[in-house]
């Protein structure tokens, strides 16, 4: 378990062990695609990328009181 952040009680390996190589590749290719419009801070593409990651975290059940403050 990671103990250097506010989410030290989250077992990262629990989530790491749920993704396949194909799923990881697909997600990374999508995140890096032109569809994300770049990710400059404050840009529409950055906000789109944050929403994409947020939706993945929500599907995995990863959450916390301040977890989504990056949006």
Helices and strands as residue ranges (DSSP letters): H 12-16, H 21-31, G 34-36, H 44-60
